[in-house]
Amino acid sequence: MAASGLNAATYDREGRSHIAALADYAMHLMEQMKYINEHSFNNFQMKIGVIGARKPQYDIWGNTVNVSSRMDSTGVPDRIQVTTDLYQVLAAKGYV
């Protein structure tokens, strides 16, 4: 589990750069998994789910856990799944 924007020093309410940083991190993880598979002759697969564009706090209970569980059970291997809120933020920043 990774988190971004947890405190005043890293939470960017205006530019939402902490969300872009987390999306970039997720994409780098996917790239690293491809590299590992190519160089170790394996076929590891990973699902990544990114949630929480609106709530500027870390929460390991309640809705965060429920959304994470649903994303895990419905996620597609080798893809990054995001919530609608995150999609809107990232699409506005040019992410595909």
Order of alpha helices (4+ residues) and beta strands (2+ residues): alpha-beta-alpha-beta-alpha
